[in-house]
């Protein structure tokens, strides 16, 4: 069941924002998203939360400053997704600019799995670092950190994932979600944490007089990387994250961006001058993530750290080719999943667990997301990885996926070999013979925690769009603003007469709609079924640019008979 709802608008907040000079359309949208005053819309760098509020950051900065001063070798151990790649690039670029000797290592998804495992610690030791720093991983690496310490390395963990019952015995841990950390932005991405650590390191080096004879490096030059990793990791855009993303996007639009990001935008056919959060999340992010899913994320990191445009373009084209390959694999997996789902009545279930021995473990997270979006059920998809099954899960609002996996592990000791993640996404490993038991346990706990309301897909909308706003200027206004998880892009709802409709490429429904005397172009992607004569639709106001001409287009997320 699906329903369209209306997001309430606190009228006092809307009026105050309007009176402060905010465009009336934006004032309504911001008020509906909890913005009470213009101070919350201040996205200057002065508004960033101070680094010293992060627990462990002073110790990390001291250790790194000591390593830089002694010219010790620093090794970054990164995660193999876009957040991890951008965090690694921020660390490499900042540490080199600050005088450090630094290299990196990315665990292979197919060989060593996620994070700083003991095997990865041994690979790191072969590179002979004095100090090891994790980015976007490490908070659950109890045995891996212990092994790195045994091998003689100083270890700093920087992460944003939720910790388990035991913290690793690192020399410093910087993670706003660790116990006792008073940093208010708990939803900062891994790249944001690393950026903050670099800010603290620069402050420590400045205190030691390192910049007496030279200018300190401008770390704001790395904010395009921070924006990319933050948006691609789909973390909630609280005010602090909105500042990071806004400032990073501003640098991209001003063409003050990393060579690799410029190359990726070019390959994706996107204009840097008009870059948006959509471009970061749906054009650049997937191309970088494809490397970690099918190949080696080192390729993505090299794209982000090179200053040679020719090399960056070559890598970006290679990443684009890998992404095309990923899409083909994903299409085959979706077809296989559809066959399995024919035997399941998803409407009678609270969760879905899928497995196929031929599925690619690098793509199961995407498949889990697709199934979750289509059927509105928390979904875990497994693929075979040696003598175990590796799973990737995606959840709906109302079900904290990592907490559910924790409950499964506690109620069924030994069933889950390891797990970790967030409320909306998590990963795990089980033995193949435990698949049936996991499926039953996941369903039992999901059914107990979810309600009929949370199992109903709801499109929360901003209601009708005023007639005068179906034009390019308001569309550009919305496109230029920063939207994302926790600060959702505007979704409007209204009734329309369907004047014409036809299929594009056998899968996209192209429509001409009528509202009063106004005719509007509209499209619903990946939806071949025809529309009734009158529809109630949830839609985004978009701009369709074709052969140099820009026109307003409604992108329909859902429609039903009016």
LUMTORMI-712345 format. One line per field, with one value per residue (C-alpha): residue number from 1; residue in three letters; x, y, z. Coordinates in nm, 3 decimals. Example, Ala and Ser with C-alpha at 12.3 -4.5 7.8 and 13.67 -1.06 7.14 Angstrom:
<sites>
n: 1, 2
res: ala, ser
c1: 1.230, 1.367
c2: -0.450, -0.106
c3: 0.780, 0.714
</sites>
This chain:
<sites>
n: 1, 2, 3, 4, 5, 6, 7, 8, 9, 10, 11, 12, 13, 14, 15, 16, 17, 18, 19, 20, 21, 22, 23, 24, 25, 26, 27, 28, 29, 30, 31, 32, 33, 34, 35, 36, 37, 38, 39, 40, 41, 42, 43, 44, 45, 46, 47, 48, 49, 50, 51, 52, 53, 54, 55, 56, 57, 58, 59, 60, 61, 62, 63, 64, 65, 66, 67, 68, 69, 70, 71, 72, 73, 74, 75, 76, 77, 78, 79, 80, 81, 82, 83, 84, 85, 86, 87, 88, 89, 90, 91, 92, 93, 94, 95, 96, 97, 98, 99, 100, 101, 102, 103, 104, 105, 106, 107, 108, 109, 110, 111, 112, 113, 114, 115, 116, 117, 118, 119, 120, 121, 122, 123, 124, 125, 126, 127, 128, 129, 130, 131, 132, 133, 134, 135, 136, 137, 138, 139, 140, 141, 142, 143, 144, 145, 146, 147, 148, 149, 150, 151, 152, 153, 154, 155, 156, 157, 158, 159, 160, 161, 162, 163, 164, 165, 166, 167, 168, 169, 170, 171, 172, 173, 174, 175, 176, 177, 178, 179, 180, 181, 182, 183, 184, 185, 186, 187, 188, 189, 190, 191, 192, 193, 194, 195, 196, 197, 198, 199, 200, 201, 202, 203, 204, 205, 206, 207, 208, 209, 210, 211, 212, 213, 214, 215, 216, 217, 218, 219, 220, 221, 222, 223, 224, 225, 226, 227, 228, 229, 230, 231, 232, 233, 234, 235, 236, 237, 238, 239, 240, 241, 242, 243, 244, 245, 246, 247, 248, 249, 250, 251, 252, 253, 254, 255, 256, 257, 258, 259, 260, 261, 262, 263, 264, 265, 266, 267, 268, 269, 270, 271, 272, 273, 274, 275, 276, 277, 278, 279, 280, 281, 282, 283, 284, 285, 286, 287, 288, 289, 290, 291, 292, 293, 294, 295, 296, 297, 298, 299, 300, 301, 302, 303, 304, 305, 306, 307, 308, 309, 310, 311, 312, 313, 314, 315, 316, 317, 318, 319, 320, 321, 322, 323, 324, 325, 326, 327, 328, 329, 330, 331, 332, 333, 334, 335, 336, 337, 338, 339, 340, 341, 342, 343, 344, 345, 346, 347, 348, 349, 350, 351, 352, 353, 354, 355, 356, 357, 358, 359, 360, 361, 362, 363, 364, 365, 366, 367, 368, 369, 370, 371, 372, 373, 374, 375, 376, 377, 378, 379, 380, 381, 382, 383, 384, 385, 386, 387, 388, 389, 390, 391, 392, 393, 394, 395, 396, 397, 398, 399, 400, 401, 402, 403, 404, 405, 406, 407, 408, 409, 410, 411, 412, 413, 414, 415, 416, 417, 418, 419, 420, 421, 422, 423, 424, 425, 426, 427, 428, 429, 430, 431, 432, 433, 434, 435, 436, 437, 438, 439, 440, 441, 442, 443, 444, 445, 446, 447, 448, 449, 450, 451, 452, 453, 454, 455, 456, 457, 458, 459, 460, 461, 462, 463, 464, 465, 466, 467, 468, 469, 470, 471, 472, 473, 474, 475, 476, 477, 478, 479, 480, 481, 482, 483, 484, 485, 486, 487, 488, 489, 490, 491, 492, 493, 494, 495, 496, 497, 498, 499, 500, 501, 502, 503, 504, 505, 506, 507, 508, 509, 510, 511, 512, 513, 514, 515, 516, 517, 518, 519, 520, 521, 522, 523, 524, 525, 526, 527, 528, 529, 530, 531, 532, 533, 534, 535, 536, 537, 538, 539, 540, 541, 542, 543, 544, 545, 546, 547, 548, 549, 550, 551, 552, 553, 554, 555, 556, 557, 558, 559, 560, 561, 562
res: unk, unk, unk, unk, unk, unk, unk, unk, unk, unk, unk, unk, unk, unk, unk, unk, unk, unk, unk, unk, unk, unk, unk, unk, unk, unk, unk, unk, unk, unk, unk, unk, unk, unk, unk, unk, unk, unk, unk, unk, unk, unk, unk, unk, unk, unk, unk, unk, unk, unk, unk, unk, unk, unk, unk, unk, unk, unk, unk, unk, unk, unk, unk, unk, unk, unk, unk, unk, unk, unk, unk, unk, unk, unk, unk, unk, unk, unk, unk, unk, unk, unk, unk, unk, unk, unk, unk, unk, unk, unk, unk, unk, unk, unk, unk, unk, unk, unk, unk, unk, unk, unk, unk, unk, unk, unk, unk, unk, unk, unk, unk, unk, unk, unk, unk, unk, unk, unk, unk, unk, unk, unk, unk, unk, unk, unk, unk, unk, unk, unk, unk, unk, unk, unk, unk, unk, unk, unk, unk, unk, unk, unk, unk, unk, unk, unk, unk, unk, unk, unk, unk, unk, unk, unk, unk, unk, unk, unk, unk, unk, unk, unk, unk, unk, unk, unk, unk, unk, unk, unk, unk, unk, unk, unk, unk, unk, unk, unk, unk, unk, unk, unk, unk, unk, unk, unk, unk, unk, unk, unk, unk, unk, unk, unk, unk, unk, unk, unk, unk, unk, unk, unk, unk, unk, unk, unk, unk, unk, unk, unk, unk, unk, unk, unk, unk, unk, unk, unk, unk, unk, unk, unk, unk, unk, unk, unk, unk, unk, unk, unk, unk, unk, unk, unk, unk, unk, unk, unk, unk, unk, unk, unk, unk, unk, unk, unk, unk, unk, unk, unk, unk, unk, unk, unk, unk, unk, unk, unk, unk, unk, unk, unk, unk, unk, unk, unk, unk, unk, unk, unk, unk, unk, unk, unk, unk, unk, unk, unk, unk, unk, unk, unk, unk, unk, unk, unk, unk, unk, unk, unk, unk, unk, unk, unk, unk, unk, unk, unk, unk, unk, unk, unk, unk, unk, unk, unk, unk, unk, unk, unk, unk, unk, unk, unk, unk, unk, unk, unk, unk, unk, unk, unk, unk, unk, unk, unk, unk, unk, unk, unk, unk, unk, unk, unk, unk, unk, unk, unk, unk, unk, unk, unk, unk, unk, unk, unk, unk, unk, unk, unk, unk, unk, unk, unk, unk, unk, unk, unk, unk, unk, unk, unk, unk, unk, unk, unk, unk, unk, unk, unk, unk, unk, unk, unk, unk, unk, unk, unk, unk, unk, unk, unk, unk, unk, unk, unk, unk, unk, unk, unk, unk, unk, unk, unk, unk, unk, unk, unk, unk, unk, unk, unk, unk, unk, unk, unk, unk, unk, unk, unk, unk, unk, unk, unk, unk, unk, unk, unk, unk, unk, unk, unk, unk, unk, unk, unk, unk, unk, unk, unk, unk, unk, unk, unk, unk, unk, unk, unk, unk, unk, unk, unk, unk, unk, unk, unk, unk, unk, unk, unk, unk, unk, unk, unk, unk, unk, unk, unk, unk, unk, unk, unk, unk, unk, unk, unk, unk, unk, unk, unk, unk, unk, unk, unk, unk, unk, unk, unk, unk, unk, unk, unk, unk, unk, unk, unk, unk, unk, unk, unk, unk, unk, unk, unk, unk, unk, unk, unk, unk, unk, unk, unk, unk, unk, unk, unk, unk, unk, unk, unk, unk, unk, unk, unk, unk, unk, unk, unk, unk, unk, unk, unk, unk, unk, unk, unk, unk, unk, unk, unk, unk, unk, unk, unk, unk, unk, unk, unk, unk, unk, unk, unk, unk, unk, unk, unk, unk, unk, unk, unk, unk, unk, unk, unk, unk, unk, unk, unk, unk, unk, unk, unk
c1: 0.000, 0.120, -0.005, 0.074, 0.095, 0.145, 0.443, 0.322, 0.453, 0.495, 0.350, 0.532, 0.870, 0.771, 0.671, 0.988, 1.203, 1.010, 1.046, 1.420, 1.441, 1.422, 1.237, 0.875, 0.902, 1.224, 1.084, 0.793, 1.022, 1.280, 1.016, 0.868, 1.215, 1.249, 1.441, 1.334, 1.556, 1.808, 2.096, 2.029, 2.072, 2.413, 2.645, 2.967, 3.268, 3.251, 2.941, 3.118, 3.125, 3.470, 3.704, 3.791, 3.441, 3.540, 3.664, 4.015, 4.094, 4.362, 4.545, 4.520, 4.653, 4.947, 5.040, 5.017, 5.216, 5.487, 5.496, 5.519, 5.797, 5.997, 5.929, 5.782, 5.586, 5.207, 4.974, 4.603, 4.378, 4.064, 3.723, 3.632, 3.330, 3.302, 3.311, 3.626, 3.791, 3.725, 3.836, 4.158, 4.211, 4.155, 4.413, 4.670, 4.640, 4.631, 4.914, 5.140, 5.064, 5.145, 5.481, 5.395, 5.521, 5.207, 5.081, 4.755, 4.613, 4.258, 4.129, 4.007, 3.635, 3.677, 3.993, 4.019, 3.669, 3.579, 3.796, 4.118, 4.119, 4.427, 4.504, 4.494, 4.715, 4.972, 4.951, 5.001, 5.304, 5.471, 5.465, 5.659, 5.459, 5.526, 5.170, 4.850, 4.532, 4.197, 3.938, 3.567, 3.641, 3.813, 3.563, 3.473, 3.827, 3.916, 4.136, 4.279, 4.392, 4.539, 4.735, 4.861, 4.974, 5.147, 5.332, 5.466, 5.241, 5.085, 4.714, 4.461, 4.102, 3.885, 3.534, 3.167, 3.003, 2.831, 3.066, 3.008, 3.025, 3.406, 3.620, 3.954, 4.265, 4.389, 4.622, 4.346, 3.985, 3.803, 3.440, 3.148, 2.945, 3.186, 3.076, 3.151, 3.193, 3.009, 3.039, 2.675, 2.681, 2.653, 2.569, 2.894, 3.043, 3.381, 3.530, 3.400, 3.568, 3.898, 3.865, 3.820, 4.127, 4.330, 4.202, 4.315, 4.654, 4.708, 4.620, 4.867, 5.144, 5.069, 5.102, 5.446, 5.558, 5.559, 5.431, 5.664, 5.833, 5.552, 5.177, 4.967, 4.789, 4.430, 4.235, 3.914, 4.050, 3.953, 3.587, 3.477, 3.601, 3.419, 3.096, 3.121, 3.180, 2.911, 2.641, 2.743, 2.730, 2.369, 2.424, 2.169, 2.231, 2.215, 2.336, 2.703, 2.688, 2.496, 2.780, 3.037, 2.833, 2.738, 3.098, 3.222, 2.960, 3.048, 3.411, 3.302, 3.075, 3.360, 3.580, 3.812, 3.784, 4.009, 4.123, 3.971, 3.627, 3.642, 3.725, 3.442, 3.193, 3.312, 3.280, 2.930, 2.829, 2.767, 2.861, 3.074, 2.926, 2.580, 2.678, 2.422, 2.391, 2.213, 2.529, 2.742, 2.509, 2.396, 2.668, 3.008, 2.940, 2.830, 3.131, 3.370, 3.178, 3.190, 3.565, 3.520, 3.234, 3.395, 3.766, 3.997, 3.912, 4.276, 4.168, 3.913, 4.159, 4.422, 4.163, 4.101, 4.466, 4.622, 4.671, 4.736, 4.417, 4.508, 4.562, 4.246, 4.041, 4.185, 4.097, 3.752, 3.681, 3.794, 3.566, 3.280, 3.337, 3.340, 3.015, 2.854, 2.968, 2.820, 2.486, 2.478, 2.552, 2.289, 2.028, 2.090, 2.067, 1.743, 1.593, 1.696, 1.560, 1.227, 1.191, 1.255, 1.011, 0.734, 0.730, 0.712, 0.410, 0.601, 0.280, 0.249, 0.609, 0.787, 1.130, 1.297, 1.609, 1.744, 2.037, 2.169, 2.502, 2.580, 2.527, 2.820, 2.907, 3.009, 2.658, 2.436, 2.404, 2.259, 2.021, 1.908, 1.837, 1.639, 1.423, 1.368, 1.262, 1.025, 0.858, 0.911, 1.048, 1.384, 1.592, 1.912, 2.077, 2.349, 2.620, 2.865, 3.217, 3.440, 3.309, 3.068, 2.782, 2.828, 2.515, 2.424, 2.105, 1.894, 1.614, 1.305, 1.223, 1.124, 1.369, 1.730, 1.907, 2.226, 2.027, 1.819, 2.136, 2.262, 1.939, 1.969, 2.329, 2.235, 1.929, 2.107, 2.473, 2.708, 2.458, 2.615, 2.992, 3.034, 2.824, 2.827, 2.665, 2.397, 2.023, 1.954, 2.234, 2.443, 2.663, 2.713, 2.859, 2.702, 2.771, 2.566, 2.397, 2.267, 2.072, 1.736, 1.783, 1.886, 1.587, 1.349, 1.516, 1.530, 1.160, 1.061, 1.239, 1.132, 0.769, 0.786, 0.937, 0.746, 0.387, 0.129, 0.204, 0.579, 0.512, 0.303, 0.511, 0.444, 0.550, 0.578, 0.523, 0.524, 0.175, 0.074, 0.316, 0.184, 0.101, 0.364, 0.645, 0.620, 0.906, 1.282, 1.374, 1.210, 1.343, 1.698, 1.645, 1.558, 1.838, 2.101, 1.998, 2.147, 1.914, 1.972, 1.909, 1.731, 1.680, 1.484, 1.462, 1.124, 0.853, 0.524, 0.178, -0.119, -0.389, -0.347, -0.530, -0.331, -0.338, -0.088, 0.136, 0.384, 0.672, 1.038, 1.284, 1.007, 1.041, 0.993, 0.646, 0.652, 0.342, 0.187, -0.014, -0.261, -0.320, -0.574, -0.459, -0.098, 0.047, 0.348, 0.598, 0.639, 0.817, 0.810, 1.129, 1.128, 0.749, 0.598, 0.237, 0.000, -0.165, -0.541, -0.704, -0.668, -0.389, -0.286, 0.093, 0.395, 0.656, 0.984, 1.030, 1.318, 1.491, 1.526, 1.811, 1.825, 2.024, 2.087, 1.725, 1.616, 1.254, 1.075, 0.983, 0.798, 0.962, 0.684, 0.782, 0.434, 0.084, -0.257, -0.605, -0.732
c2: 0.000, 0.351, 0.689, 1.053, 1.273, 1.644, 1.772, 2.033, 2.389, 2.590, 2.919, 3.138, 3.003, 3.046, 3.410, 3.488, 3.342, 3.539, 3.860, 3.796, 3.799, 3.430, 3.353, 3.260, 2.914, 2.835, 2.983, 2.737, 2.444, 2.531, 2.584, 2.243, 2.093, 2.238, 2.558, 2.820, 3.114, 3.242, 3.156, 2.791, 2.878, 3.035, 2.806, 3.001, 2.812, 3.022, 2.824, 2.488, 2.308, 2.338, 2.036, 2.032, 1.901, 1.567, 1.322, 1.197, 1.456, 1.635, 1.307, 1.215, 1.557, 1.528, 1.181, 1.292, 1.611, 1.404, 1.173, 1.466, 1.630, 1.307, 1.229, 0.896, 0.699, 0.731, 0.477, 0.540, 0.231, 0.326, 0.179, 0.077, 0.305, 0.669, 0.797, 0.595, 0.701, 1.072, 1.045, 0.880, 1.152, 1.424, 1.257, 1.210, 1.563, 1.730, 1.529, 1.586, 1.959, 1.961, 1.793, 1.431, 1.115, 0.921, 0.627, 0.430, 0.081, -0.023, -0.363, -0.578, -0.649, -0.999, -1.106, -0.939, -0.795, -0.472, -0.271, -0.320, -0.697, -0.884, -0.981, -0.615, -0.522, -0.774, -0.628, -0.285, -0.402, -0.510, -0.140, -0.059, 0.235, 0.391, 0.518, 0.371, 0.576, 0.431, 0.635, 0.543, 0.217, 0.079, 0.130, -0.242, -0.362, -0.488, -0.777, -0.581, -0.292, -0.540, -0.704, -0.369, -0.274, -0.612, -0.544, -0.217, 0.046, 0.346, 0.329, 0.609, 0.516, 0.774, 0.651, 0.743, 0.400, 0.286, 0.111, -0.236, -0.345, -0.328, -0.047, -0.123, -0.050, 0.220, 0.501, 0.746, 0.709, 0.993, 0.901, 1.122, 0.807, 0.667, 0.683, 1.016, 1.221, 1.554, 1.649, 1.730, 1.619, 1.242, 1.197, 1.335, 1.112, 0.941, 1.202, 1.475, 1.315, 1.296, 1.660, 1.760, 1.559, 1.742, 2.076, 1.974, 1.861, 2.193, 2.377, 2.161, 2.224, 2.597, 2.591, 2.431, 2.706, 2.490, 2.778, 3.049, 3.074, 2.959, 2.990, 2.715, 2.511, 2.607, 2.295, 2.452, 2.348, 1.992, 2.069, 1.943, 1.599, 1.636, 1.732, 1.436, 1.179, 1.325, 1.319, 0.980, 0.817, 0.936, 1.068, 1.308, 1.667, 1.844, 2.202, 2.109, 1.868, 2.127, 2.373, 2.119, 2.028, 2.388, 2.505, 2.208, 2.262, 2.632, 2.543, 2.301, 2.562, 2.814, 2.549, 2.540, 2.162, 1.858, 1.750, 1.406, 1.543, 1.766, 1.460, 1.254, 1.535, 1.561, 1.187, 1.193, 1.482, 1.720, 2.088, 2.188, 2.539, 2.395, 2.098, 1.988, 1.733, 1.515, 1.515, 1.417, 1.140, 0.996, 1.081, 1.088, 0.869, 0.557, 0.578, 0.585, 0.316, 0.091, 0.055, -0.077, -0.303, -0.474, -0.392, -0.204, 0.129, 0.230, 0.332, 0.575, 0.716, 0.769, 0.966, 1.191, 1.259, 1.317, 1.671, 1.551, 1.613, 1.360, 1.086, 1.185, 1.164, 0.822, 0.691, 0.855, 0.683, 0.352, 0.409, 0.489, 0.160, -0.032, 0.140, 0.027, -0.327, -0.292, -0.187, -0.492, -0.723, -0.547, -0.590, -0.967, -0.986, -0.788, -1.031, -1.327, -1.155, -1.093, -1.467, -1.537, -1.267, -1.426, -1.706, -1.459, -1.255, -0.944, -0.783, -1.055, -1.028, -0.776, -0.841, -0.997, -1.214, -1.314, -1.530, -1.665, -1.849, -1.666, -1.315, -1.073, -0.973, -0.626, -0.547, -0.700, -0.369, -0.201, -0.492, -0.475, -0.106, -0.164, -0.435, -0.224, 0.074, -0.134, -0.337, -0.113, -0.390, -0.413, -0.634, -0.834, -0.982, -1.247, -1.361, -1.647, -1.547, -1.849, -2.061, -1.795, -1.578, -1.203, -0.997, -0.636, -0.488, -0.179, -0.073, 0.146, 0.425, 0.278, -0.014, 0.040, -0.229, -0.249, -0.282, -0.561, -0.751, -0.701, -0.853, -1.148, -1.205, -1.195, -1.419, -1.667, -1.681, -1.792, -1.735, -1.407, -1.420, -1.040, -0.734, -0.356, -0.049, 0.215, 0.244, 0.237, 0.012, -0.268, -0.559, -0.903, -1.248, -1.586, -1.950, -2.079, -2.343, -2.064, -1.887, -2.037, -1.959, -1.602, -1.552, -1.666, -1.458, -1.145, -1.182, -1.248, -0.941, -0.715, -0.820, -0.741, -0.395, -0.273, -0.150, -0.135, 0.238, 0.187, -0.092, 0.148, 0.342, 0.712, 0.990, 1.290, 1.590, 1.969, 1.985, 2.173, 2.401, 2.748, 2.805, 3.075, 2.842, 2.601, 2.788, 2.783, 3.041, 2.852, 2.524, 2.664, 2.799, 2.450, 2.292, 2.523, 2.456, 2.172, 1.880, 1.527, 1.265, 1.422, 1.744, 1.601, 1.753, 1.916, 1.672, 1.831, 1.677, 1.778, 1.654, 1.673, 1.584, 1.347, 1.489, 1.255, 0.966, 0.739, 0.504, 0.597, 0.309, 0.067, 0.156, 0.529, 0.685, 1.027, 1.242, 1.576, 1.698, 1.982, 2.194, 2.468, 2.633, 2.522, 2.223, 2.052, 1.792, 1.503, 1.170, 0.869, 0.669, 0.288, 0.275, 0.135, 0.115, 0.376, 0.645, 0.705, 1.016, 1.209, 1.148, 1.247, 1.266, 1.317, 1.496, 1.684, 2.008, 1.939, 2.090, 1.892, 2.021, 1.895, 2.036, 2.362, 2.420, 2.408, 2.331, 2.260, 1.895, 1.717, 1.395, 1.178, 0.965, 0.814, 0.860, 0.712, 0.775, 1.112
c3: 0.000, -0.087, 0.030, -0.041, 0.267, 0.328, 0.522, 0.777, 0.748, 1.070, 0.951, 1.203, 1.090, 0.724, 0.779, 0.974, 0.695, 0.431, 0.631, 0.655, 0.275, 0.193, -0.131, -0.043, -0.201, -0.015, 0.306, 0.292, 0.215, 0.482, 0.749, 0.669, 0.727, 1.073, 0.996, 1.247, 1.155, 0.903, 1.138, 1.053, 0.686, 0.742, 0.546, 0.589, 0.723, 1.040, 1.131, 1.143, 1.475, 1.637, 1.603, 1.974, 2.053, 1.899, 2.156, 2.082, 1.816, 2.021, 2.084, 1.716, 1.612, 1.854, 1.728, 1.365, 1.432, 1.601, 1.298, 1.057, 1.260, 1.278, 0.910, 1.004, 0.748, 0.777, 0.618, 0.557, 0.555, 0.363, 0.301, -0.054, -0.106, -0.212, 0.147, 0.215, -0.112, -0.057, 0.308, 0.191, -0.071, 0.191, 0.416, 0.139, 0.005, 0.348, 0.502, 0.202, 0.209, 0.582, 0.524, 0.602, 0.435, 0.358, 0.156, 0.153, 0.147, 0.051, 0.165, -0.122, -0.088, -0.229, -0.049, 0.290, 0.335, 0.509, 0.746, 0.936, 0.980, 1.112, 0.750, 0.644, 0.941, 0.815, 0.463, 0.615, 0.812, 0.487, 0.383, 0.704, 0.839, 1.177, 1.213, 1.072, 1.044, 0.938, 0.749, 0.737, 0.920, 1.228, 1.509, 1.495, 1.418, 1.764, 1.645, 1.352, 1.571, 1.819, 1.538, 1.408, 1.757, 1.799, 1.474, 1.615, 1.459, 1.630, 1.540, 1.500, 1.418, 1.240, 1.169, 1.192, 1.214, 1.531, 1.777, 1.914, 2.276, 2.273, 2.136, 1.967, 2.174, 1.937, 2.044, 1.949, 1.832, 1.658, 1.603, 1.709, 1.782, 2.038, 2.404, 2.569, 2.251, 2.275, 1.907, 1.819, 1.455, 1.499, 1.131, 0.989, 0.718, 0.737, 0.504, 0.734, 1.035, 0.845, 0.737, 1.100, 1.202, 0.937, 1.071, 1.420, 1.287, 1.112, 1.434, 1.629, 1.374, 1.380, 1.760, 1.717, 1.479, 1.167, 0.952, 1.077, 0.737, 0.508, 0.474, 0.623, 0.353, 0.279, 0.373, 0.240, -0.101, -0.004, 0.058, -0.285, -0.174, 0.158, -0.019, -0.257, 0.016, 0.241, -0.027, -0.169, 0.176, 0.219, 0.572, 0.718, 0.615, 0.949, 0.957, 0.992, 0.698, 0.493, 0.551, 0.433, 0.125, 0.038, 0.060, -0.144, -0.413, -0.426, -0.502, -0.775, -0.934, -0.921, -1.090, -0.787, -0.779, -0.776, -1.120, -1.069, -0.980, -1.289, -1.501, -1.350, -1.414, -1.773, -1.834, -1.679, -1.906, -1.615, -1.607, -1.308, -1.311, -1.240, -1.024, -0.767, -0.489, -0.746, -0.961, -0.663, -0.551, -0.884, -1.138, -0.965, -0.661, -0.855, -1.086, -0.793, -0.605, -0.911, -0.864, -0.512, -0.618, -0.916, -0.916, -0.680, -0.513, -0.554, -0.904, -0.761, -0.509, -0.778, -0.978, -0.677, -0.591, -0.933, -1.061, -1.418, -1.619, -1.888, -1.631, -1.444, -1.764, -1.849, -1.502, -1.513, -1.845, -1.697, -1.396, -1.634, -1.818, -1.488, -1.392, -1.720, -1.637, -1.289, -1.435, -1.663, -1.368, -1.161, -1.435, -1.444, -1.065, -1.060, -1.311, -1.095, -0.783, -0.956, -1.014, -0.644, -0.540, -0.746, -0.487, -0.196, -0.099, 0.006, 0.132, 0.394, 0.510, 0.731, 0.574, 0.272, 0.254, -0.088, -0.200, -0.528, -0.554, -0.879, -0.749, -0.741, -0.386, -0.498, -0.623, -0.354, -0.168, -0.476, -0.531, -0.167, -0.214, -0.534, -0.375, -0.063, -0.276, -0.488, -0.212, 0.092, 0.310, 0.493, 0.268, 0.308, -0.001, 0.025, -0.214, -0.176, -0.072, -0.028, 0.258, 0.387, 0.273, 0.279, 0.309, 0.251, 0.391, 0.337, 0.568, 0.573, 0.818, 1.150, 1.154, 1.268, 1.069, 1.271, 1.592, 1.438, 1.342, 1.695, 1.829, 1.591, 1.703, 2.073, 2.041, 1.815, 1.925, 1.649, 1.368, 1.253, 1.218, 1.206, 1.126, 1.129, 0.980, 1.030, 1.078, 0.704, 0.577, 0.721, 0.624, 0.773, 0.718, 0.798, 0.719, 0.426, 0.637, 0.862, 0.586, 0.680, 1.048, 0.969, 0.739, 1.012, 1.285, 1.069, 0.985, 1.346, 1.484, 1.194, 1.239, 1.611, 1.557, 1.251, 1.250, 0.970, 0.943, 0.893, 0.644, 0.436, 0.182, 0.233, -0.001, 0.229, 0.005, 0.018, -0.127, -0.444, -0.625, -0.693, -1.063, -1.105, -0.996, -1.291, -1.458, -1.497, -1.231, -0.938, -1.081, -1.084, -0.732, -0.608, -0.809, -0.660, -0.298, -0.093, -0.025, 0.091, 0.356, 0.655, 0.457, 0.165, -0.180, -0.246, -0.349, -0.449, -0.495, -0.703, -0.940, -1.317, -1.634, -1.856, -2.210, -2.377, -2.280, -2.452, -2.370, -2.408, -2.460, -2.359, -1.990, -1.918, -1.927, -2.094, -2.034, -2.114, -1.815, -1.780, -1.470, -1.532, -1.855, -1.817, -2.002, -1.848, -1.964, -1.722, -1.702, -1.474, -1.502, -1.508, -1.510, -1.833, -1.710, -1.851, -1.639, -1.593, -1.739, -1.412, -1.164, -0.815, -0.844, -0.621, -0.832, -0.841, -1.034, -1.271, -1.572, -1.895, -2.109, -2.466, -2.758, -2.578, -2.478, -2.115, -2.023, -1.696, -1.651, -1.373, -1.257, -1.119, -0.822, -0.787, -0.922, -0.863, -0.999, -0.884
</sites>
